[in-house]
Amino acid sequence: MATQQSLSGLAKFGDLKSRVLFLLGALIVFRIGAHIPVPGVDAAALAKLYESAGGGVLGMLNMFSGGSLERFSIFAIGIMPYISASIIVQLASEIFPSLKLLKKEGEAGRKIITKYTRYGTVLLALLQSFGVATFVFQQGVVVTSQFEFYVSTIVCLVTGTMFLMWLGEQITERGIGNGISLIITAGIVSGVPSGIVQLWTLTRQGSISMLMAVSIVIGVFILIYAVVFFESAQRKIPVHYAKRQIGNRIAQGQNTHMPFKLNMAGVIPPIFASSIILFPSTIFSWFGSTSTDSLLGQIAALLQHGQPIYILLFSSAIIFFCYFYTALVFSPKEMAENLKKSGAFVPGIRPGVQTAKYLETVVLRLTFFGALYITIICLIPEFLTTALNIPFYLGGTSLLILVVVTMDFSTQIASYRMTQQYEHLMKRADMRSLSRK
């Protein structure tokens, strides 16, 4: 009997286990690719170069790529060109009427927009890989001819980005969760052990006092708790369903609520904001690296971590993308129409236009406070790094992504298990009804 129950349990969650195993396999492939170097570069000289200039923009790029930039692997530019292309296409879909119409065409329109995003990814990856090749070649760490190095680097980096894009799509379809977010999270997690070792080494060498090290660890846990607290915060709007006649009986009205999260945009705003700032600042630093007095070099210096211009642009970009992405995923008018069709209404608010205005007001207020929360979480490590003169990179964006994606992943697993249990119960009920017949 126990064996039958265990077998039924395995059969019940077999699809979930296969999805989880596929996700683990895909992430293992990602980590293997992060250690495959691009040919033609002296690895030892490149490591010394990164140690001397591994902070700021390079540190953040290296974090998002899971250490691939430090090793100059085939995934060195990571998934950021795809994210940048997605931003551009989504902004364009709100501006150009032809793209607006494609968004309304359902699955067919979505496929065409996805195709445009892929084309944009290839173009941005070409530009970024050319910039990477130019930067590395200028540092004197290349051991092959210039033409051979440029061709091999551009081919390897563009192919690596496109492979990561494909891998993320496969994780979304055949695994669990958003593939792109999980790939970025895996890259961040891979850097946690080295960060702990670096903190311990600096403490032993006396570069950081034990009190400061303990304070950093405690501060990280406090930020994690704050992120979990705010991500779990909801605004519950009461909804009342009127009495309805179904056949010969009257269904009683029900009182329920609609939960609205404080942070409806998730980790998209900081990722988009980082991508928007990282792309031009990286290009400027690469092409302006030979002369600190050049205009590009000065702009790159202003866009480094801790600089007032960087903090201002980063904060503005986060707030903008919070409102922009919330507007993309939430339509007050459509929700109000759905409530009206189902015979539901918000107490004290007239159905239709008034309900849409009320929902829009609530969402705008939540988005304002959610944008402030995300901005503060992302900027606290920036201020602490500058104030305490911490000699390594601390990222509020990475912490936010890590916690939010982990919470979303656990929620999706729980909901998937509940769906599987429901389907299993429905099948058993159908089998019982057939056996009785």
RODO-2510 file (C-alpha; in nm, 4 decimals, decimal comma):
residues 437
     n   res          X          Y          Z
     1     m     0,0000     0,0000     0,0000
     2     a     0,2790     0,2399     0,0918
     3     t     0,4581     0,1506    -0,2309
     4     q     0,1493     0,2322    -0,4359
     5     q     0,1132     0,5686    -0,2612
     6     s     0,4778     0,6560    -0,3243
     7     l     0,4476     0,5554    -0,6897
     8     s     0,1343     0,7662    -0,7264
     9     g     0,3212     1,0550    -0,5635
    10     l     0,6089     1,0173    -0,8061
    11     a     0,3694     1,0046    -1,0984
    12     k     0,1826     1,3051    -0,9638
    13     f     0,4943     1,5236    -0,9431
    14     g     0,6857     1,3609    -1,2283
    15     d     0,6443     1,6607    -1,4581
    16     l     0,7584     1,8976    -1,1832
    17     k     1,0695     1,6884    -1,1191
    18     s     1,1532     1,6783    -1,4888
    19     r     1,1190     2,0565    -1,5102
    20     v     1,3427     2,1080    -1,2079
    21     l     1,6025     1,8680    -1,3486
    22     f     1,5925     2,0482    -1,6837
    23     l     1,6460     2,3799    -1,5030
    24     l     1,9450     2,2407    -1,3109
    25     g     2,0926     2,0967    -1,6292
    26     a     2,0546     2,4274    -1,8132
    27     l     2,2213     2,6196    -1,5290
    28     i     2,5084     2,3677    -1,5251
    29     v     2,5554     2,4273    -1,8988
    30     f     2,5596     2,8019    -1,8299
    31     r     2,8286     2,7628    -1,5627
    32     i     3,0385     2,5379    -1,7898
    33     g     3,0215     2,7955    -2,0683
    34     a     3,1300     3,0680    -1,8252
    35     h     3,4677     2,8891    -1,7968
    36     i     3,5327     2,8412    -2,1719
    37     p     3,7763     3,1204    -2,2700
    38     v     3,7836     3,3141    -2,5949
    39     p     4,1023     3,2158    -2,7850
    40     g     4,3940     3,4503    -2,8421
    41     v     4,4300     3,6096    -2,4960
    42     d     4,6967     3,5698    -2,2296
    43     a     4,4872     3,4536    -1,9320
    44     a     4,7432     3,5520    -1,6654
    45     a     4,7848     3,9044    -1,8027
    46     l     4,4073     3,9416    -1,8329
    47     a     4,3609     3,8378    -1,4678
    48     k     4,6124     4,1020    -1,3545
    49     l     4,4344     4,3615    -1,5687
    50     y     4,0977     4,2806    -1,4129
    51     e     4,2410     4,2964    -1,0606
    52     s     4,3647     4,6493    -1,1270
    53     a     4,0403     4,7696    -1,2905
    54     g     3,7743     4,5262    -1,1716
    55     g     3,5513     4,7665    -0,9844
    56     g     3,2766     4,9973    -1,0976
    57     v     3,1194     4,9176    -1,4311
    58     l     3,3439     4,6169    -1,4949
    59     g     3,2539     4,4742    -1,1543
    60     m     2,8825     4,5003    -1,2249
    61     l     2,9183     4,3542    -1,5745
    62     n     3,1225     4,0696    -1,4311
    63     m     2,8530     4,0070    -1,1687
    64     f     2,5723     3,9865    -1,4261
    65     s     2,7789     3,7533    -1,6453
    66     g     2,8616     3,5213    -1,3546
    67     g     3,2370     3,5907    -1,3644
    68     s     3,2570     3,5367    -1,7417
    69     l     3,4021     3,8831    -1,8067
    70     e     3,6848     3,8241    -1,5605
    71     r     3,7774     3,5022    -1,7411
    72     f     3,6942     3,6528    -2,0846
    73     s     3,4833     3,3487    -2,1654
    74     i     3,2344     3,3027    -2,4486
    75     f     2,9625     3,4415    -2,2165
    76     a     3,1631     3,7562    -2,1339
    77     i     2,8924     4,0034    -2,2429
    78     g     2,6231     3,7804    -2,0941
    79     i     2,2534     3,8328    -2,1536
    80     m     2,2624     4,2141    -2,1294
    81     p     2,2309     4,2749    -2,5087
    82     y     1,9049     4,0771    -2,5047
    83     i     1,7752     4,2792    -2,2101
    84     s     1,8724     4,6055    -2,3811
    85     a     1,7019     4,4938    -2,7033
    86     s     1,3884     4,4021    -2,5060
    87     i     1,3821     4,7499    -2,3530
    88     i     1,4169     4,9171    -2,6919
    89     v     1,1453     4,7028    -2,8531
    90     q     0,9039     4,7548    -2,5621
    91     l     0,9583     5,1299    -2,5710
    92     a     0,9132     5,1292    -2,9487
    93     s     0,5905     4,9297    -2,9158
    94     e     0,4454     5,2161    -2,7132
    95     i     0,5550     5,4785    -2,9678
    96     f     0,5057     5,3300    -3,3157
    97     p     0,1456     5,2452    -3,4193
    98     s     0,2496     4,9412    -3,6257
    99     l     0,4118     4,7769    -3,3223
   100     k     0,1104     4,8705    -3,1091
   101     l    -0,1125     4,6805    -3,3502
   102     l     0,1200     4,3789    -3,3336
   103     k     0,0825     4,3697    -2,9552
   104     k    -0,2954     4,3452    -2,9953
   105     e    -0,2769     4,0536    -3,2411
   106     g    -0,2130     3,7978    -2,9679
   107     e     0,0262     3,5089    -3,0192
   108     a     0,1044     3,5931    -3,3833
   109     g     0,1969     3,9505    -3,2970
   110     r     0,4041     3,8373    -2,9989
   111     k     0,6085     3,6083    -3,2242
   112     i     0,6864     3,8958    -3,4616
   113     i     0,7885     4,1230    -3,1719
   114     t     1,0083     3,8422    -3,0361
   115     k     1,1731     3,8175    -3,3784
   116     y     1,2471     4,1917    -3,3754
   117     t     1,3926     4,1548    -3,0262
   118     r     1,6259     3,8798    -3,1467
   119     y     1,7422     4,0916    -3,4401
   120     g     1,8096     4,3766    -3,1992
   121     t     2,0008     4,1384    -2,9718
   122     v     2,2291     4,0375    -3,2578
   123     l     2,2962     4,4021    -3,3469
   124     l     2,3689     4,5087    -2,9892
   125     a     2,5809     4,1987    -2,9288
   126     l     2,7870     4,2838    -3,2390
   127     l     2,8455     4,6382    -3,1152
   128     q     2,9258     4,5299    -2,7613
   129     s     3,1551     4,2441    -2,8682
   130     f     3,3432     4,4836    -3,0985
   131     g     3,3849     4,7200    -2,8035
   132     v     3,5103     4,4351    -2,5837
   133     a     3,7574     4,3254    -2,8528
   134     t     3,8829     4,6834    -2,8907
   135     f     3,9275     4,7257    -2,5153
   136     v     4,1107     4,3952    -2,4668
   137     f     4,3356     4,4493    -2,7693
   138     q     4,4394     4,7932    -2,6377
   139     q     4,5561     4,6380    -2,3102
   140     g     4,8334     4,4376    -2,4746
   141     v     4,7152     4,0946    -2,3584
   142     v     4,6426     3,9521    -2,7067
   143     v     4,8784     3,6850    -2,8387
   144     t     4,7399     3,6555    -3,1953
   145     s     4,7071     3,8917    -3,4893
   146     q     4,4591     4,1766    -3,4679
   147     f     4,2334     4,0509    -3,7483
   148     e     4,2239     3,6956    -3,6136
   149     f     4,1528     3,8178    -3,2619
   150     y     3,8698     4,0507    -3,3688
   151     v     3,6994     3,7837    -3,5799
   152     s     3,7247     3,5082    -3,3176
   153     t     3,6178     3,7385    -3,0333
   154     i     3,3133     3,8811    -3,2114
   155     v     3,1998     3,5373    -3,3320
   156     c     3,2443     3,3773    -2,9887
   157     l     3,0782     3,6560    -2,7884
   158     v     2,7812     3,7026    -3,0215
   159     t     2,7273     3,3266    -3,0361
   160     g     2,7509     3,3069    -2,6569
   161     t     2,4874     3,5769    -2,6115
   162     m     2,2506     3,4152    -2,8590
   163     f     2,2997     3,0778    -2,6903
   164     l     2,2140     3,2312    -2,3509
   165     m     1,9041     3,3908    -2,5033
   166     w     1,7963     3,0525    -2,6422
   167     l     1,8795     2,8812    -2,3123
   168     g     1,6680     3,1324    -2,1200
   169     e     1,3727     3,0741    -2,3520
   170     q     1,4081     2,6976    -2,3087
   171     i     1,4107     2,7343    -1,9287
   172     t     1,0927     2,9440    -1,9449
   173     e     0,9151     2,6891    -2,1654
   174     r     1,0470     2,3574    -2,0320
   175     g     1,1641     2,4505    -1,6824
   176     i     1,0183     2,6674    -1,4065
   177     g     1,0286     3,0443    -1,3780
   178     n     1,1648     3,3156    -1,6036
   179     g     1,4738     3,1803    -1,7761
   180     i     1,6536     3,5121    -1,8207
   181     s     1,6063     3,6088    -1,4548
   182     l     1,7255     3,2660    -1,3389
   183     i     2,0388     3,2860    -1,5548
   184     i     2,1224     3,6278    -1,4075
   185     t     2,0510     3,4931    -1,0581
   186     a     2,2762     3,1921    -1,1177
   187     g     2,5549     3,4283    -1,2193
   188     i     2,5059     3,6316    -0,9015
   189     v     2,4977     3,3211    -0,6800
   190     s     2,8209     3,1941    -0,8358
   191     g     2,9969     3,5057    -0,7081
   192     v     2,8764     3,4725    -0,3472
   193     p     3,1431     3,2208    -0,2324
   194     s     3,4275     3,4274    -0,3800
   195     g     3,2816     3,7390    -0,2146
   196     i     3,2778     3,5635     0,1244
   197     v     3,6369     3,4469     0,0743
   198     q     3,7424     3,7983    -0,0276
   199     l     3,5792     3,9490     0,2802
   200     w     3,7508     3,6944     0,5048
   201     t     4,0877     3,7568     0,3355
   202     l     4,0589     4,1337     0,3733
   203     t     3,9671     4,0874     0,7398
   204     r     4,2701     3,8653     0,8048
   205     q     4,5011     4,1075     0,6252
   206     g     4,3723     4,3972     0,8329
   207     s     4,2261     4,5901     0,5361
   208     i     3,8842     4,5639     0,7016
   209     s     3,8250     4,5475     1,0740
   210     m     3,6344     4,2570     1,2230
   211     l     3,3641     4,4988     1,3390
   212     m     3,3142     4,6286     0,9858
   213     a     3,3032     4,2757     0,8427
   214     v     3,0406     4,1696     1,0959
   215     s     2,8465     4,4903     1,0258
   216     i     2,8500     4,4144     0,6514
   217     v     2,7149     4,0622     0,7089
   218     i     2,4442     4,1884     0,9465
   219     g     2,3537     4,4655     0,7010
   220     v     2,3121     4,2104     0,4209
   221     f     2,0720     4,0047     0,6325
   222     i     1,8773     4,3185     0,7291
   223     l     1,8443     4,4130     0,3608
   224     i     1,7281     4,0588     0,2777
   225     y     1,4639     4,0806     0,5496
   226     a     1,3524     4,4228     0,4208
   227     v     1,3227     4,2908     0,0648
   228     v     1,1197     3,9883     0,1771
   229     f     0,8954     4,2129     0,3883
   230     f     0,8213     4,4632     0,1120
   231     e     0,7863     4,1963    -0,1573
   232     s     0,5231     4,0258     0,0581
   233     a     0,3329     4,3517     0,1181
   234     q    -0,0073     4,3727    -0,0525
   235     r    -0,2923     4,6178    -0,0871
   236     k    -0,6198     4,4241    -0,0750
   237     i    -0,9096     4,5916    -0,2554
   238     p    -1,2489     4,4496    -0,1476
   239     v    -1,4697     4,3109    -0,4244
   240     h    -1,8357     4,2137    -0,3891
   241     y    -2,0145     3,9754    -0,6248
   242     a    -2,3860     4,0438    -0,6584
   243     k    -2,6514     3,7712    -0,6482
   244     r    -2,6861     3,5889    -0,9779
   245     q    -2,9419     3,3462    -1,1122
   246     i    -2,7857     3,0296    -1,2494
   247     g    -3,0556     2,8079    -1,3991
   248     n    -3,3310     2,7602    -1,1446
   249     r    -3,1279     2,8644    -0,8427
   250     i    -2,9894     3,1935    -0,7157
   251     a    -2,6184     3,2101    -0,6304
   252     q    -2,5502     3,4158    -0,3215
   253     g    -2,3189     3,7138    -0,3449
   254     q    -1,9619     3,6706    -0,2244
   255     n    -1,7134     3,9063    -0,0656
   256     t    -1,3514     3,8703    -0,1701
   257     h    -1,0569     4,0940    -0,2494
   258     m    -0,8040     4,1696    -0,5223
   259     p    -0,4412     4,1628    -0,3969
   260     f    -0,2068     4,4238    -0,5433
   261     k     0,1622     4,3900    -0,4646
   262     l     0,3590     4,6928    -0,3551
   263     n     0,6239     4,6057    -0,6135
   264     m     0,4257     4,4991    -0,9187
   265     a     0,7239     4,5298    -1,1552
   266     g     0,9485     4,2819    -0,9707
   267     v     1,3181     4,2899    -1,0593
   268     i     1,2634     4,4271    -1,4094
   269     p     1,3242     4,7989    -1,3233
   270     p     1,6720     4,7571    -1,1659
   271     i     1,7770     4,5145    -1,4408
   272     f     1,6572     4,7506    -1,7126
   273     a     1,8111     5,0528    -1,5372
   274     s     2,1449     4,8747    -1,4962
   275     s     2,1400     4,7694    -1,8602
   276     i     2,0593     5,1199    -1,9834
   277     i     2,3444     5,2743    -1,7825
   278     l     2,5951     4,9926    -1,8269
   279     f     2,5801     4,9852    -2,2062
   280     p     2,6857     5,3474    -2,2806
   281     s     2,9211     5,3717    -1,9815
   282     t     3,0987     5,0531    -2,0875
   283     i     3,1324     5,1712    -2,4475
   284     f     3,2651     5,5093    -2,3297
   285     s     3,5138     5,3474    -2,0931
   286     w     3,6395     5,1114    -2,3629
   287     f     3,6914     5,3724    -2,6320
   288     g     3,8040     5,6415    -2,3895
   289     s     4,0372     5,4211    -2,1905
   290     t     4,3520     5,5250    -2,3736
   291     s     4,3189     5,8867    -2,2663
   292     t     4,1789     6,0037    -1,9363
   293     d     4,1514     6,3564    -2,0736
   294     s     3,9261     6,2557    -2,3645
   295     l     3,5561     6,3365    -2,3644
   296     l     3,4582     5,9684    -2,3651
   297     g     3,6910     5,8988    -2,0750
   298     q     3,5422     6,1846    -1,8722
   299     i     3,1866     6,0658    -1,9407
   300     a     3,2853     5,7110    -1,8406
   301     a     3,4333     5,8447    -1,5159
   302     l     3,1098     6,0297    -1,4354
   303     l     2,9106     5,7082    -1,4854
   304     q     3,1158     5,5050    -1,2382
   305     h     2,9598     5,3681    -0,9189
   306     g     2,9330     5,6204    -0,6389
   307     q     2,9396     5,9236    -0,8690
   308     p     2,6477     6,1702    -0,8293
   309     i     2,5601     6,1531    -1,2004
   310     y     2,5450     5,7733    -1,1873
   311     i     2,3268     5,7721    -0,8748
   312     l     2,0904     6,0305    -1,0256
   313     l     2,0572     5,8489    -1,3582
   314     f     2,0235     5,5092    -1,1910
   315     s     1,7493     5,6325    -0,9550
   316     s     1,5605     5,8060    -1,2360
   317     a     1,5822     5,4974    -1,4578
   318     i     1,4501     5,2690    -1,1820
   319     i     1,1526     5,4967    -1,1117
   320     f     1,0767     5,5333    -1,4833
   321     f     1,0854     5,1582    -1,5498
   322     c     0,8699     5,0896    -1,2424
   323     y     0,5919     5,3019    -1,3924
   324     f     0,6590     5,1873    -1,7484
   325     y     0,6560     4,8139    -1,6766
   326     t     0,3556     4,8400    -1,4453
   327     a     0,1668     5,0177    -1,7238
   328     l     0,2594     4,7330    -1,9595
   329     v     0,1394     4,4492    -1,7387
   330     f    -0,1637     4,6154    -1,5764
   331     s    -0,4657     4,7682    -1,7496
   332     p    -0,7193     4,9290    -1,5102
   333     k    -0,9750     4,9679    -1,7884
   334     e    -0,9577     4,5999    -1,8839
   335     m    -0,9804     4,4865    -1,5212
   336     a    -1,2792     4,7136    -1,4593
   337     e    -1,4533     4,5698    -1,7640
   338     n    -1,3874     4,2142    -1,6466
   339     l    -1,5314     4,2940    -1,3032
   340     k    -1,8393     4,4467    -1,4621
   341     k    -1,8967     4,1463    -1,6886
   342     s    -1,8704     3,9045    -1,3974
   343     g    -2,1198     4,1039    -1,1892
   344     a    -1,8599     4,2225    -0,9392
   345     f    -1,7945     4,5708    -0,8070
   346     v    -1,5796     4,7571    -0,5568
   347     p    -1,7963     4,8765    -0,2641
   348     g    -1,8617     5,2493    -0,2873
   349     i    -1,7319     5,2737    -0,6470
   350     r    -1,9545     5,2711    -0,9538
   351     p    -1,8762     4,9944    -1,2062
   352     g    -1,7065     5,0822    -1,5339
   353     v    -1,5154     5,4068    -1,5759
   354     q    -1,5174     5,5028    -1,2074
   355     t    -1,3782     5,1626    -1,1088
   356     a    -1,1041     5,1945    -1,3713
   357     k    -1,0072     5,5381    -1,2361
   358     y    -1,0061     5,4084    -0,8805
   359     l    -0,7865     5,1096    -0,9688
   360     e    -0,5516     5,3323    -1,1645
   361     t    -0,5158     5,5676    -0,8667
   362     v    -0,4408     5,2774    -0,6324
   363     v    -0,1819     5,1281    -0,8683
   364     l    -0,0102     5,4642    -0,9245
   365     r     0,0244     5,5153    -0,5493
   366     l     0,1559     5,1650    -0,4982
   367     t     0,3998     5,2098    -0,7858
   368     f     0,5309     5,5330    -0,6321
   369     f     0,6106     5,3691    -0,2989
   370     g     0,7335     5,0536    -0,4716
   371     a     0,9719     5,2587    -0,6865
   372     l     1,1049     5,4364    -0,3772
   373     y     1,1573     5,1030    -0,2025
   374     i     1,3480     4,9517    -0,4971
   375     t     1,5587     5,2659    -0,5399
   376     i     1,6545     5,2764    -0,1715
   377     i     1,7432     4,9060    -0,1630
   378     c     1,9613     4,9424    -0,4729
   379     l     2,1361     5,2593    -0,3532
   380     i     2,2064     5,1709     0,0128
   381     p     2,5097     4,9512    -0,0779
   382     e     2,6324     5,2264    -0,3128
   383     f     2,6393     5,4816    -0,0299
   384     l     2,7868     5,2335     0,2183
   385     t     3,0638     5,1322    -0,0215
   386     t     3,1614     5,4969    -0,0701
   387     a     3,1218     5,6032     0,2938
   388     l     3,3035     5,3052     0,4467
   389     n     3,5616     5,2823     0,1662
   390     i     3,4953     4,9112     0,1138
   391     p     3,7554     4,7807    -0,1360
   392     f     3,5176     4,5480    -0,3258
   393     y     3,1856     4,5726    -0,5044
   394     l     2,8584     4,5508    -0,3102
   395     g     2,5473     4,5488    -0,5269
   396     g     2,2003     4,6324    -0,4057
   397     t     2,0675     4,5399    -0,7483
   398     s     2,2210     4,1928    -0,7243
   399     l     2,0783     4,1428    -0,3747
   400     l     1,7321     4,2493    -0,4882
   401     i     1,7442     4,0223    -0,7927
   402     l     1,8662     3,7297    -0,5841
   403     v     1,5934     3,7569    -0,3192
   404     v     1,3030     3,8441    -0,5502
   405     v     1,3801     3,5740    -0,8071
   406     t     1,4221     3,3164    -0,5290
   407     m     1,0847     3,4130    -0,3786
   408     d     0,9187     3,4029    -0,7210
   409     f     1,0760     3,0648    -0,7948
   410     s     0,9488     2,9129    -0,4687
   411     t     0,6026     3,0593    -0,5321
   412     q     0,5901     2,9104    -0,8814
   413     i     0,6933     2,5686    -0,7524
   414     a     0,4207     2,5823    -0,4856
   415     s     0,1563     2,6887    -0,7383
   416     y     0,2716     2,4243    -0,9851
   417     r     0,2461     2,1540    -0,7184
   418     m    -0,1013     2,2760    -0,6278
   419     t    -0,2037     2,2607    -0,9947
   420     q    -0,0662     1,9095    -1,0244
   421     q    -0,2555     1,8006    -0,7118
   422     y    -0,5760     1,9522    -0,8471
   423     e    -0,5361     1,7747    -1,1813
   424     h    -0,4607     1,4493    -1,0000
   425     l    -0,7780     1,4805    -0,7904
   426     m    -0,9849     1,5601    -1,1001
   427     k    -0,8504     1,2504    -1,2761
   428     r    -0,9346     1,0338    -0,9752
   429     a    -1,2852     1,1799    -0,9647
   430     d    -1,3323     1,1069    -1,3356
   431     m    -1,2094     0,7509    -1,2911
   432     r    -1,4520     0,6951    -1,0018
   433     s    -1,7444     0,8313    -1,2035
   434     l    -1,6540     0,6025    -1,4968
   435     s    -1,6229     0,2981    -1,2693
   436     r    -1,9683     0,3651    -1,1250
   437     k    -2,1169     0,3757    -1,4715
***
